[in-house]
């Protein structure tokens, strides 16, 4: 489940970055449909839920406790969420957000 949520976040970051261009091209995406602010929340939620699900899977022993090493990526996740939060709209500040999300 954490992997699926992070994959969704990567794809969503790409959609957020391309809102202006996709709108001009007449392309319909979730980010365009719900708007920039709500798209930010979807991205942030996907990232946060991936870590929550990881922790729960470790607690309930679905995955080994050594999987907790993934928690060292939390600072990068926070940086990505903050980068999107302070960007006023889809612009150059988030041009690499999908790639940065992929690093998680």
VEXKOLKE-751163 format. One line per 3 residues: their letters; for each residue x, y, z of N, C-alpha, C. Coordinates in steps of 0.02 Angstrom, whole numbers. Example, Ala and Ser with C-alpha at 12.3 -4.5 7.8 and 13.67 -1.06 7.14 Angstrom:
// VEXKOLKE-751163
AS	660,-284,390,615,-225,390,660,-165,390; 642,-112,354,684,-53,357,645,2,394
This chain:
// VEXKOLKE-751163
XXX	40,-60,0,0,0,0,43,64,0; 97,68,39,137,129,37,163,144,-33; 184,92,-68,211,102,-135,159,129,-183
XXX	98,104,-177,44,127,-220,28,201,-207; 28,219,-143,14,289,-125,68,336,-151; 131,314,-146,186,356,-171,184,361,-247
XXX	166,306,-281,159,308,-354,104,357,-374; 49,355,-337,-6,403,-350,18,474,-339; 59,485,-288,85,553,-274,129,577,-332
XXX	170,532,-359,213,551,-416,170,574,-475; 121,534,-491,77,550,-548,38,615,-535; 16,623,-473,-22,683,-455,23,746,-457
XXX	85,739,-436,132,795,-439,141,817,-512; 144,769,-557,150,785,-628,88,822,-652; 29,799,-631,-33,833,-650,-36,905,-623
XXX	-16,913,-561,-17,980,-531,30,1027,-569; 89,1003,-584,138,1044,-620,111,1066,-688; 72,1024,-720,48,1038,-788,-22,1067,-792
XXX	-49,1091,-737,-118,1116,-737,-129,1168,-792; -87,1219,-795,-96,1274,-844,-94,1248,-915; -44,1207,-930,-36,1182,-998,-92,1134,-1017
XXX	-111,1090,-971,-164,1043,-985,-231,1078,-995; -243,1130,-955,-305,1168,-961,-309,1201,-1030; -254,1231,-1052,-252,1262,-1119,-262,1211,-1174
XXX	-237,1150,-1164,-242,1098,-1214,-309,1061,-1211; -350,1078,-1162,-415,1046,-1156,-412,976,-1126; -358,962,-1092,-350,896,-1060,-383,898,-991
XXX	-420,846,-976,-454,841,-911,-414,797,-864; -394,825,-808,-359,786,-756,-393,798,-689; -378,757,-641,-406,767,-574,-387,835,-546
XXX	-324,855,-556,-300,919,-530,-339,977,-559; -356,974,-622,-395,1028,-653,-466,1027,-626; -494,967,-618,-564,960,-595,-574,986,-524
XXX	-526,971,-480,-536,991,-410,-502,1057,-392; -459,1082,-435,-425,1145,-421,-358,1136,-386; -318,1187,-390,-249,1184,-366,-244,1170,-291
XXX	-283,1205,-250,-279,1197,-177,-297,1127,-155; -352,1101,-184,-372,1033,-166,-323,981,-194; -294,996,-251,-243,951,-279,-183,947,-233
XXX	-165,1003,-202,-111,1003,-153,-127,956,-95; -189,958,-73,-210,915,-17,-209,842,-36; -228,826,-98,-226,757,-120,-154,732,-121
XXX	-108,773,-147,-38,754,-149,-11,743,-78; -22,792,-34,3,787,35,-27,726,70; -90,715,60,-124,657,92,-94,591,68
XXX	-79,587,4,-50,525,-23,18,511,10; 58,563,18,124,555,49,116,535,122; 76,572,159,67,559,230,38,490,242
XXX	-12,471,204,-43,406,213,4,349,196; 51,361,151,99,308,136,142,292,197; 161,343,234,201,331,295,159,302,351
XXX	98,324,357,53,296,408,41,222,394; 29,205,331,17,135,314,80,93,325; 138,121,311,201,86,323,208,69,398
XXX	196,119,439,202,109,512,152,56,536; 91,60,511,40,11,532,59,-59,509; 86,-64,449,106,-131,424,163,-159,465
XXX	207,-116,489,261,-139,533,233,-160,601; 190,-119,629,161,-134,695,123,-201,694; 84,-212,640,44,-273,636,82,-331,603
XXX	146,-320,592,193,-371,568,174,-401,500; 148,-358,457,137,-379,387,203,-375,348; 246,-331,372,313,-324,342,364,-323,399
XXX	426,-340,384,476,-343,438,492,-274,468; 512,-275,531,528,-212,565,585,-174,531; 628,-209,494,682,-175,459,656,-128,405
XXX	593,-137,387,562,-91,338,557,-21,366; 565,-14,431,562,52,462,619,97,438; 669,69,405,723,110,377,695,159,326
XXX	638,143,297,606,189,250,586,255,282; 579,255,348,559,316,383,613,370,381; 674,350,361,727,400,353,713,447,294
XXX	664,431,253,647,474,196,596,527,215; 573,528,276,523,577,298,545,649,287; 608,667,301,627,737,287,619,757,213
XXX	634,711,168,624,726,97,550,734,82; 509,692,112,436,697,102,410,765,127; 433,785,184,412,850,212,435,907,167
XXX	495,902,142,521,953,96,477,959,34; 457,901,6,414,902,-53,345,932,-39; 317,913,18,251,940,36,256,1016,46
XXX	308,1039,80,317,1111,91,331,1148,26; 368,1118,-19,382,1149,-83,316,1162,-121; 272,1114,-120,207,1122,-153,164,1171,-116
XXX	167,1169,-49,124,1213,-9,141,1287,-20; 206,1304,-26,224,1374,-33,220,1399,-105; 215,1352,-153,207,1373,-223,136,1400,-231
XXX	130,1458,-260,64,1490,-266,20,1456,-319; 51,1432,-370,15,1394,-421,66,1350,-457; 43,1314,-506,90,1269,-541,140,1311,-579
XXX	202,1311,-556,253,1352,-585,321,1317,-581; 373,1354,-594,441,1325,-595,464,1299,-528; 435,1324,-473,455,1300,-407,440,1225,-397
XXX	391,1201,-434,372,1130,-427,387,1091,-491; 429,1118,-533,444,1086,-597,473,1016,-588; 510,1006,-535,543,942,-523,508,901,-468
XXX	448,922,-448,414,889,-392,400,815,-406; 381,798,-468,368,728,-482,432,687,-476; 488,714,-498,552,678,-491,573,673,-418
XXX	563,727,-381,580,727,-310,536,676,-273; 473,671,-292,428,623,-262,450,552,-279; 475,543,-338,500,477,-359,558,454,-317
XX	596,500,-290,653,482,-248,632,451,-182; 571,465,-162,546,435,-99,540,360,-107
